[in-house]
Amino acid sequence: RVETTIGVHPWERQIRQTVSLDLELGVDIRPAAATDRLDDTLDYQAVAQRVSQFVSASAFQLVETLGERVAERVRQDFGVPWLRLTLRKPGAVRDAREVGIVIERGCRD
């Protein structure tokens, strides 16, 4: 969960709102499984920190734009060949717990 500026309404541009992100990352883990070394795999903490920093500093209007930018950044910065991102914005629509998107980018092996 990260606080950010997100929304199309003028009042939303004046406040910070919480969004939640879930990432599934397709990475070949066989080298790390063989060596049991962090250097041979994807550092999840580094991914989480980079995503959190990016989202916190962003100010997009649409969750769609934010989701696409996060996906692009993770794939480029960490060499992730495939990912599925779920992005939720609680309280965005009256009588709904949350709105959100699920996007999948890249190719699965």
C-alpha positions in Angstrom: 0.0 0.0 0.0 1.3 3.4 -1.0 0.0 6.9 -0.6 0.0 9.0 -3.8 -1.8 11.7 -5.7 -4.3 9.9 -8.0 -7.6 10.9 -9.5 -9.4 13.1 -12.1 -11.5 15.2 -9.8 -10.0 18.6 -8.6 -10.3 17.6 -4.9 -8.3 14.4 -5.6 -5.4 16.5 -6.9 -5.2 18.2 -3.5 -4.9 15.1 -1.3 -3.0 11.9 -1.1 -4.8 8.6 -1.4 -3.8 5.1 -0.7 -3.5 2.6 -3.5 -2.6 -1.1 -3.1 -0.5 -3.1 -5.5 0.1 -6.8 -5.9 2.8 -8.0 -8.2 3.3 -11.5 -9.6 6.7 -11.7 -11.3 7.9 -14.4 -13.8 11.5 -15.0 -13.2 13.8 -18.0 -13.7 14.6 -19.0 -10.1 16.7 -22.1 -11.0 20.1 -20.3 -10.5 19.1 -19.1 -7.1 17.6 -22.5 -6.1 20.9 -24.1 -7.1 23.2 -21.6 -5.2 20.8 -20.4 -2.4 22.2 -16.9 -3.0 20.3 -13.6 -3.2 22.6 -12.4 -5.9 21.3 -15.1 -8.2 17.7 -14.1 -8.0 15.3 -11.1 -8.1 15.6 -9.0 -4.9 11.9 -8.6 -3.9 12.8 -5.9 -1.3 14.5 -3.8 -4.0 11.5 -4.2 -6.3 9.1 -3.2 -3.5 11.2 -0.2 -2.6 11.5 1.0 -6.2 7.8 0.6 -6.8 6.9 2.3 -3.6 9.2 5.3 -4.3 7.8 5.6 -7.9 4.2 5.4 -6.9 4.6 7.8 -4.0 6.2 10.4 -6.2 3.7 10.1 -9.0 0.6 12.2 -9.7 -1.4 10.4 -12.4 -5.1 10.9 -13.0 -5.9 7.3 -14.0 -5.1 4.0 -12.2 -4.6 2.7 -15.7 -1.7 5.1 -16.3 -0.2 4.4 -13.0 -0.4 0.6 -13.5 1.2 0.7 -16.9 4.0 2.9 -15.7 4.7 0.6 -12.8 4.7 -2.4 -15.0 7.1 -0.7 -17.5 9.5 0.3 -14.7 9.6 -3.1 -13.1 10.2 -4.9 -16.4 12.9 -2.5 -17.5 14.7 -1.9 -14.2 14.7 -5.5 -13.1 14.7 -7.5 -16.4 11.4 -9.2 -15.5 10.2 -11.0 -18.6 6.6 -11.3 -17.4 4.4 -9.8 -14.7 0.9 -9.5 -13.5 0.0 -6.3 -11.6 -3.2 -5.7 -9.6 -3.7 -2.1 -8.6 -6.6 -1.1 -6.4 -7.9 2.3 -5.3 -10.2 2.0 -2.3 -13.2 4.3 -1.9 -13.1 5.6 -5.5 -16.7 4.8 -6.3 -19.6 5.2 -3.9 -21.1 1.8 -2.8 -18.0 -0.1 -3.9 -15.1 -1.1 -1.7 -12.6 -0.3 -4.4 -11.9 0.0 -8.1 -8.9 -1.3 -9.9 -7.2 -3.0 -12.8 -5.3 -6.2 -13.5 -2.7 -6.1 -16.2 -0.4 -8.7 -17.5 2.7 -7.8 -19.6 5.4 -9.8 -21.2 5.7 -13.4 -22.1 5.6 -16.4 -19.9 8.1 -19.2 -20.3 
